[in-house]
Amino acid sequence: MLKVYYGRESQDKEGFLFERIAEVLGRIDKDQDRVVLIVPDQYTLQAERNAIAYLKVNGLIDLEILSQGRLADRILSETGGSARVPIDKQGRQMLLSKILSEESQHLNVFQGMERFSSFVGMTNDLISEMKQYNADLPRLAEVIYALDEKSLLSRKLKDIYRLYE
């Protein structure tokens, strides 16, 4: 169950909130239920201190105080969303070098460029920017189709399309 409490700045929201938490802690099933209090990012330590003072306990067993970021981390870890490890820039460059070497014979303008690390780095940056600005493959195909097939730009974009794909 989710309960949201809010009030004016002059009101004693903490006192009200910890009274409700004390009531809930008194009747929950200790083995299964927990109370989670979500507070602003920089306020977790102070909120824990205040909870210990208001509740007059030595520790917080059934009450968990989380920031929004920590709550998101918890949700991802429990649902398996954090199981995937993102690839960093060097990992993407290694992957792109492998793709370039495998696709080199199919490339028109950039054939043989996989041996130059500066080209791999520029291609990596280009693909990162394309992802950042949501430049998807269908839109790139439209641009290629609109250009003269024999133009250098068209041939370069076809190579980029193949690599990005």
C-alpha positions in Angstrom: 0.0 0.0 0.0 1.3 3.5 -0.8 0.4 6.5 1.3 1.5 10.0 0.5 1.6 12.7 3.2 2.3 16.3 2.5 1.7 19.6 4.3 2.7 23.2 4.7 6.1 24.2 5.7 5.0 25.4 9.1 3.4 22.1 10.0 5.3 19.4 12.0 5.3 16.9 9.1 8.0 14.7 10.6 6.2 14.3 13.9 3.0 13.4 12.1 4.8 11.0 9.7 6.7 9.2 12.4 3.6 8.8 14.5 1.9 7.0 11.5 5.1 4.9 10.9 5.1 3.9 14.6 1.4 2.8 14.3 2.2 0.8 11.1 5.3 -0.8 12.6 3.3 -2.0 15.6 0.9 -4.0 13.5 3.0 -5.3 10.5 4.1 -8.9 10.0 7.8 -8.7 11.0 8.8 -11.5 8.6 7.3 -10.1 5.4 6.4 -6.4 5.6 8.6 -3.3 5.7 8.0 0.4 5.7 9.9 2.4 3.1 10.2 6.1 3.6 11.3 8.0 0.5 13.2 11.3 1.1 15.2 13.7 -1.0 18.7 12.6 -2.0 20.7 14.6 0.5 18.4 14.0 3.4 18.7 10.2 4.0 21.1 10.4 6.9 19.2 13.1 8.7 15.9 11.3 8.2 17.4 8.1 9.7 18.6 10.2 12.7 15.2 11.8 13.1 13.5 8.4 12.8 15.6 6.9 15.6 14.9 10.0 17.8 11.1 10.0 17.1 10.6 6.3 17.3 12.9 6.0 20.4 14.7 2.8 19.0 18.3 1.8 18.8 18.1 0.8 15.1 15.8 0.7 12.1 14.9 -2.9 11.3 11.5 -2.7 9.7 11.8 0.9 8.4 13.9 1.6 5.4 14.7 5.2 4.4 15.7 5.6 0.7 16.4 8.4 -1.7 14.7 8.3 -5.1 18.0 7.2 -6.7 18.5 4.4 -4.2 14.9 3.3 -4.7 15.5 3.1 -8.5 18.6 1.0 -7.9 16.7 -1.3 -5.6 13.9 -1.8 -8.1 16.4 -2.5 -10.9 18.3 -5.0 -8.8 15.2 -6.8 -7.7 13.6 -7.0 -11.2 16.9 -7.9 -13.0 17.2 -4.6 -14.8 20.7 -4.0 -13.4 22.0 -7.4 -14.6 23.1 -6.0 -17.9 26.4 -4.2 -17.8 26.7 -1.3 -20.2 29.6 -1.2 -22.6 32.0 1.7 -22.1 33.7 3.6 -24.9 36.7 1.3 -25.2 34.4 -1.7 -25.3 32.3 -0.1 -28.1 35.6 0.6 -30.0 36.7 -3.0 -29.7 33.3 -4.2 -30.9 33.3 -1.7 -33.8 36.8 -2.8 -34.8 35.6 -6.3 -35.0 32.5 -5.3 -37.1 34.7 -3.2 -39.4 37.1 -6.0 -40.0 34.2 -8.4 -40.7 32.3 -6.0 -43.0 35.3 -4.5 -44.7 34.9 -6.3 -48.0 31.2 -5.1 -48.2 32.1 -1.4 -47.6 32.5 0.9 -50.5 34.3 4.1 -49.3 35.6 2.9 -45.9 37.1 -0.4 -47.1 40.3 -1.1 -45.3 39.9 1.7 -42.7 39.6 -0.7 -39.8 43.3 -0.7 -39.3 43.3 3.0 -38.3 42.3 3.6 -34.7 41.4 7.2 -35.4 38.8 6.1 -37.9 37.4 3.6 -35.5 37.2 6.3 -32.8 35.5 8.7 -35.2 33.0 6.1 -36.2 32.3 5.3 -32.6 31.7 8.9 -31.8 29.4 9.2 -34.9 27.3 6.2 -33.8 27.1 7.5 -30.3 25.8 10.9 -31.6 23.3 9.2 -33.9 21.9 7.2 -30.9 21.9 10.4 -28.7 19.9 12.3 -31.3 17.6 9.3 -32.2 18.8 9.0 -35.8 17.3 5.6 -36.6 18.0 3.4 -39.6 14.7 4.0 -41.4 15.4 7.8 -41.4 19.0 7.3 -42.5 17.7 5.1 -45.4 15.3 7.9 -46.4 18.2 10.3 -46.6 20.3 7.9 -48.6 17.4 7.3 -51.0 17.0 11.0 -51.6 20.6 11.5 -52.6 22.2 10.8 -56.0 23.3 7.1 -55.8 26.8 7.9 -57.3 27.6 10.8 -55.0 30.3 10.4 -52.4 28.0 11.4 -49.6 25.5 8.7 -50.6 28.2 6.0 -50.7 29.6 7.1 -47.3 26.1 7.0 -45.8 25.5 3.5 -47.1 28.7 2.4 -45.4 27.7 4.1 -42.2 24.2 2.5 -42.5 25.8 -0.9 -42.8 28.0 -0.4 -39.8 25.3 1.1 -37.7 22.9 -1.7 -38.6 
